Amino acid sequence: MKILVVGSGGREHALAWKLAQSERIQMVYVAPGNGGTARDIRLVNVDMSDPVALADFAQAENISLTVVGPEVPLAAGIVDIFRSRNLKIFGPTRDAAQLESSKDFAKAFMQRHNIPTAKYQSFTDAELAHAYIDQEGAPIVIKADGLAAGKGVVVAMSLDEAHSAVDHMLADNRYGDAGARIVIEEFLAGEEASFIVMCDGKNVLPLATSQDHKRLRDQDQGPNTGGMGAYSPAPIVTPAMHARVMREIINPTVNGMAKDGIVFTGFLYAGLMIDDKGNPRTLEFNCRMGDPETQPIMARLKSDLVTVMEHACNGTLDAVELEWDRRTAVGVVMAAAGYPDSPRKGDVIDGIPPETPESITFHAGTQIVDGKLQTSGGRVLCVVGLGDSIKMAQKQAYETVDQIHFNGAQLRRDIGWRGLKH
C-alpha cells in the first residue's frame, strides 16, 4: 500500500520513518518533505502543499491513507476536501481543528464543558486589553488567537512585558490575522506535560506521555519557541495522573465536541500544567501530534503504525493495544542561528551519523542544495537518544549531537532535566 504524509517538519519525518517500517508498505510519500526525507531511500518527497493538489495526487496515485502532520492544512480543511472524494485521511475536520486554530474558540469550549483551564478574557481592542492587564497584574499570559507557528504566546513576567506583547499583537499586527484577536489568561505555575491521544470519532487511544521544553535556553530561560526538545515517558504523568487526565480533560473534550455537533477524529494533544498539588489544567489544545514530542514517541513505538492508523480511520481504535520500547527517549533540537525571531538559512550541515538502535536524527528545517545538506528553517534537526534511564538517553542524544555541525547551531544541554528530579 501507498501512504502520504503531509508536512515538512521533524514530526512528519518521524511519522514517515515509522510508517515506512511496516512490511505492508510499498511507498511513503512526504509532501513537501525536507532534506532528511529526501535522503531516506524508503521515502519520496512530493513538492506540493496545496490541499486540493494533494487530493488530486492521492487519487491519481491510489494512496491508501493520508496522515496530516501540521496544523495549517488542517485549519484549511484538507480533511474535508479528502473526505468529499472518499479518500482515507487521518485528522480533524476544519470545524474540529478550531480547538487549535482559535484560542478563543478553545477557551470558550473548555468553559462551556467544565474542562479545567486558566481563567481568561479575549480582546480585539488594545485599550481594553491594557486595562485588563493593569487590573490582573503580572505574571500573565498573552496569546494570539490564531495560528502563529508556536510563537504567538508571551508569558509576561512583568507588566511592561505584557503591555508590550499586546502592542506587538494588536497594534503592530505582528502575527497578521492570527493576532487580530488576543486571549489574555492567568499565569499557571507548575510542571508542563504533553498528553497526546488518537481519536476515531468515538474511541480514544492514548500515546506514550512526553514533556516538551519550550524556552530557548537551559533551565527554561529565554524566549518561547516551538519546542527545543522533548523526552518520553514523562515521570510526572503517573498512572493515577494519567487516569485523571483521561477522566477530567480528554474524555470531556471528545464528548463535548460531539455534543456541540463536531465529531473529533485525529490526534488530540492537550498541553497540561500540573500544579504543586497535583492538579492538571489545560494550557492549550493541538489537533495534531506535537513537535518535538513526536520524535521521541515514534522512536519508542514498537507497534505497526500503519495498522494503528487503519483502525483509527475505520473507527475501531478500541481493538488496538500499543506496544512501547521500555527505554526512555530524549530528543534534542538543534536550531538555526537567529531562531526564534529571524532564523538564518543556508548553513551547511555536516557530521550526521547513521541511525543506530540507540540514536536517530530526524530532520526539520533542512534542504539539499547542489548535493549539500543545508539549514532551511528555525528548528533544523531533532536528535533522539534511547537509553534505560533519562540520564543514559541524554548521554546518547548529546554524544550524537556533538558529532553534528552547522554554523550558529543553538541547542539546550538540559533536555529531560525535570524528569531527573522525579
C-alpha positions in Angstrom: 0.0 0.0 0.0 1.0 3.6 -0.5 0.8 6.3 2.2 1.0 10.1 2.0 2.3 12.1 4.9 1.6 15.9 4.7 4.2 18.3 6.1 7.8 19.2 6.1 9.0 19.2 9.7 10.6 16.8 12.2 7.2 15.5 13.2 6.5 14.4 9.6 9.9 12.9 9.2 9.3 10.8 12.4 5.8 9.7 11.3 7.0 8.8 7.8 10.1 6.9 9.2 7.8 4.9 11.4 5.2 4.2 8.8 7.9 3.0 6.3 8.9 0.3 8.8 5.7 -1.6 8.1 6.1 -4.7 5.9 2.9 -3.8 4.1 4.2 -0.5 2.7 5.1 -0.1 -0.9 5.8 3.6 -0.7 5.6 6.5 1.7 5.3 9.9 0.0 6.1 13.1 2.1 4.6 16.4 0.8 6.6 18.6 0.6 9.2 16.8 3.0 12.7 18.0 3.8 16.3 17.2 3.3 16.1 14.2 5.6 13.1 12.6 3.9 14.8 13.2 0.6 17.9 11.2 1.8 15.8 8.3 3.1 15.6 5.6 0.4 12.2 4.4 1.8 10.6 7.9 1.4 9.8 10.0 -1.6 9.3 13.8 -1.4 6.4 15.3 -3.4 6.8 19.1 -4.0 3.3 20.3 -3.1 1.4 21.6 -0.2 -2.0 22.8 -1.6 -4.8 20.6 -0.2 -6.6 20.3 -3.5 -3.4 19.4 -5.4 -2.7 16.8 -2.6 -6.2 15.3 -3.0 -5.6 15.1 -6.8 -2.3 13.4 -6.2 -3.8 10.9 -3.7 -6.5 10.0 -6.2 -4.0 9.7 -9.1 -1.5 7.5 -7.1 -4.2 5.4 -5.4 -2.9 6.4 -1.9 -4.4 4.1 0.7 -4.1 6.5 3.6 -3.1 10.1 4.2 -1.7 11.3 7.5 -1.6 15.1 8.2 1.3 16.4 10.3 0.9 20.2 10.7 -1.9 22.4 11.8 -2.1 24.8 8.8 -3.6 22.3 6.3 -6.0 21.0 9.0 -7.2 24.6 9.6 -7.6 25.0 5.8 -9.9 22.0 5.7 -7.7 19.3 4.0 -9.7 16.6 5.8 -13.0 17.9 4.5 -11.6 18.0 0.9 -10.2 14.4 1.1 -13.4 13.0 2.6 -15.6 14.7 0.0 -13.7 12.5 -2.5 -13.9 9.3 -0.3 -10.2 9.4 0.3 -9.0 7.9 3.6 -7.3 10.6 5.8 -6.5 10.8 9.5 -7.0 14.2 11.0 -9.7 16.5 12.3 -12.1 18.5 10.0 -11.8 22.2 9.7 -14.5 22.7 12.3 -12.8 20.3 14.8 -9.4 21.9 14.2 -10.7 25.1 15.7 -9.7 23.7 19.0 -6.2 24.7 17.9 -6.7 27.3 15.2 -8.6 29.6 17.5 -7.5 30.0 21.2 -10.8 31.9 21.8 -12.8 29.0 20.5 -10.9 26.6 22.6 -11.2 28.6 25.8 -15.0 29.2 25.3 -15.3 25.4 24.7 -13.4 24.5 27.8 -15.5 26.9 29.9 -18.7 25.5 28.4 -17.8 21.9 29.2 -16.1 22.4 32.6 -12.7 21.4 31.4 -10.0 22.7 33.9 -8.1 25.6 32.4 -6.8 29.1 33.3 -9.3 32.0 33.6 -9.2 34.3 30.6 -10.7 37.2 28.6 -10.5 37.8 24.8 -9.8 41.2 23.2 -9.7 42.9 19.8 -9.3 46.4 21.4 -5.8 47.2 22.7 -7.0 49.8 25.2 -9.4 47.3 26.9 -6.6 44.7 26.9 -4.2 47.1 28.6 -6.8 47.9 31.2 -7.4 44.2 31.9 -3.7 43.6 32.4 -3.4 46.5 34.8 -6.4 45.0 36.7 -5.0 41.5 36.8 -1.3 42.2 37.3 1.7 40.1 36.3 2.8 37.4 35.6 0.2 36.9 32.9 0.0 35.2 29.5 -0.9 36.8 26.2 -1.7 34.6 23.2 -2.5 35.4 19.6 -5.9 33.8 18.8 -4.9 32.2 15.6 -2.0 30.0 14.3 1.4 31.6 14.8 3.7 28.6 14.3 4.2 28.0 18.0 5.4 31.6 18.6 2.2 33.5 19.3 2.4 33.1 23.1 4.1 35.5 25.5 4.5 34.5 29.2 4.9 38.0 30.6 6.6 38.1 33.9 6.2 41.9 34.2 3.5 44.5 33.4 5.9 46.2 30.8 6.4 42.9 29.0 2.6 42.2 29.0 1.7 45.7 27.6 4.5 45.3 25.0 3.1 41.9 23.9 -0.4 43.5 23.4 1.0 46.3 21.3 3.0 43.8 19.2 0.0 41.7 18.5 -2.9 44.2 18.3 -1.3 47.5 17.3 1.8 46.4 15.3 -0.1 43.4 13.7 3.0 41.2 14.3 1.0 38.0 13.6 -1.4 39.4 11.0 -4.9 37.9 11.2 -3.7 35.4 13.7 -3.1 38.2 16.2 -6.1 40.4 15.4 -7.8 38.9 18.4 -5.8 38.0 21.6 -6.5 35.9 24.6 -5.2 37.0 28.0 -5.1 34.4 30.6 -3.9 33.8 34.2 -0.4 32.5 34.6 -0.4 28.9 35.8 2.6 27.7 37.8 3.7 24.1 37.8 5.2 21.5 35.5 4.1 21.0 31.9 3.4 17.7 30.2 2.2 16.7 26.8 -0.7 14.3 26.7 -1.4 13.0 23.2 -4.2 10.6 22.1 -5.6 9.3 18.9 -9.4 9.6 18.3 -11.5 7.8 15.8 -14.7 9.7 16.5 -15.8 7.6 19.4 -12.8 5.7 20.8 -9.7 7.2 22.4 -6.2 5.6 22.3 -3.6 7.4 24.5 0.0 7.5 23.2 3.1 7.5 25.4 3.5 10.5 27.7 6.1 13.2 27.0 7.4 16.6 28.1 8.4 19.4 25.8 10.9 22.2 26.6 9.5 25.5 25.2 12.2 28.0 26.2 15.3 28.6 24.0 17.9 28.2 26.7 18.8 25.9 29.6 16.7 25.9 32.8 13.8 27.3 30.9 15.3 30.7 30.2 15.0 32.9 27.1 12.1 33.3 24.6 9.3 30.8 23.9 9.9 28.6 20.9 8.1 25.9 19.0 10.0 23.5 21.3 13.7 22.8 21.9 13.5 19.2 22.8 11.3 16.6 24.5 11.5 13.2 26.2 9.2 10.3 26.7 7.9 8.9 29.0 7.2 11.9 31.4 7.5 10.7 35.0 5.2 13.5 36.3 2.3 11.6 34.5 1.9 8.8 37.0 -0.7 6.1 36.3 -3.1 8.0 38.7 -2.4 11.3 36.9 -3.0 9.5 33.5 -6.4 8.3 34.7 -7.3 11.7 36.0 -6.4 13.5 32.7 -8.4 11.0 30.7 -11.4 11.5 33.1 -11.3 15.3 33.6 -9.8 16.5 30.3 -9.6 14.1 27.3 -12.9 12.3 27.5 -14.9 15.5 28.3 -13.2 17.2 25.3 -14.1 14.4 22.8 -17.6 14.1 24.3 -18.1 17.9 24.4 -17.1 18.2 20.7 -19.7 15.5 19.9 -22.3 17.4 22.0 -21.5 20.5 20.0 -22.2 18.6 16.8 -18.5 18.2 15.8 -17.1 14.7 15.8 -13.4 14.7 16.6 -11.1 12.4 14.6 -7.3 12.7 14.5 -4.6 13.3 17.1 -5.6 15.4 20.1 -2.9 17.0 22.1 -3.6 18.5 25.5 -0.8 20.7 26.8 -1.1 20.3 30.5 0.2 22.3 33.5 0.3 20.2 36.7 0.5 22.3 39.8 2.3 21.5 43.0 -0.8 20.0 44.5 -1.1 17.6 41.5 -4.0 19.3 39.8 -3.8 19.2 36.0 -5.2 22.1 33.9 -5.3 22.6 30.1 -2.9 25.2 28.7 -3.9 24.6 25.1 -5.1 22.0 22.6 -3.4 21.0 19.4 -5.2 18.9 16.8 -2.1 17.1 15.7 1.0 15.4 17.2 3.4 17.8 18.9 6.8 18.7 17.5 9.3 17.8 19.0 7.3 15.3 21.1 6.5 13.1 18.1 10.2 12.2 17.5 10.9 10.5 20.9 7.4 9.0 20.9 7.8 7.4 17.5 11.3 6.2 18.5 9.7 4.3 21.3 6.6 2.9 19.4 7.0 -0.8 18.7 3.6 -1.4 17.2 2.9 -1.2 13.4 1.8 2.4 12.9 0.1 1.5 9.6 -2.3 -1.0 11.3 -3.0 1.6 14.1 -3.8 4.3 11.5 -6.2 1.9 9.6 -8.1 1.2 12.9 -8.2 5.0 13.5 -9.7 5.6 10.1 -12.2 2.7 10.4 -13.5 3.7 13.9 -12.0 0.6 15.6 -9.3 2.0 17.8 -10.8 0.1 20.7 -9.3 -3.0 19.1 -5.7 -1.7 19.4 -3.2 -2.1 22.2 0.1 -0.2 21.7 3.4 -1.7 22.5 6.2 0.6 23.6 10.0 0.3 24.0 10.6 0.3 27.7 13.6 2.7 27.3 13.4 6.4 27.7 13.8 8.6 24.5 15.3 12.1 24.7 15.1 14.3 21.7 17.4 17.4 21.4 16.5 20.1 18.9 19.4 21.8 17.1 18.1 25.2 15.9 19.4 27.7 13.4 21.3 30.9 14.3 18.8 33.7 15.0 15.9 31.3 16.0 13.2 32.0 17.0 13.0 35.6 15.8 14.9 35.5 12.5 16.4 32.1 11.7 19.3 32.1 9.3 19.1 29.7 6.3 21.7 28.2 4.0 24.3 27.0 6.6 25.9 23.7 5.5 25.2 20.7 7.9 27.9 18.1 8.4 28.6 15.0 10.5 25.1 13.4 10.9 26.0 9.8 11.9 24.0 6.9 10.6 21.0 5.7 12.5 21.6 3.1 15.3 19.2 1.2 17.7 20.2 3.9 20.3 20.2 7.0 18.1 18.1 8.6 15.3 18.4 12.0 13.8 15.2 13.5 12.4 15.3 16.4 10.0 13.0 19.5 10.2 14.4 22.7 8.6 16.8 21.1 6.1 17.1 21.0 2.3 19.5 19.7 -0.2 21.1 22.3 -2.4 23.7 21.3 -5.1 24.1 18.0 -3.3 24.8 19.6 0.1 22.5 19.5 3.1 21.7 23.0 4.4 19.6 24.7 7.0 16.2 25.9 5.7 14.2 26.7 8.8 14.3 27.6 12.5 14.4 24.1 14.1 16.8 22.2 11.9 17.2 18.7 13.5 15.9 16.7 16.4 18.5 14.1 17.6 16.9 11.3 19.6 18.8 9.1 22.0 17.4 6.0 23.7 18.6 4.5 27.0 17.5 2.6 30.1 17.1 5.8 32.1 16.7 9.5 31.3 20.4 10.0 32.1 21.5 7.3 29.7 19.2 8.5 26.9 20.5 12.1 27.4 24.1 10.8 27.2 23.3 9.0 23.9 21.5 12.0 22.4 24.3 14.5 23.3 27.0 12.2 22.0 25.3 12.2 18.7 24.6 16.0 18.8 28.3 16.6 19.3 29.2 14.9 16.0 26.9 17.2 14.0 28.0 20.7 12.9 26.5 23.7 11.3 27.4 27.4 11.9 25.4 29.2 14.6 23.7 26.0 15.9 21.6 26.6 19.1 20.6 23.8 21.5 19.8 23.2 25.1 22.1 20.9 27.2 19.4 20.0 29.7 16.6 18.3 27.9 14.9 16.0 30.4 16.1 17.9 33.5 12.7 18.0 35.1 12.4 14.2 34.7 15.6 13.7 36.6 14.1 15.4 39.6 11.4 12.7 39.8 
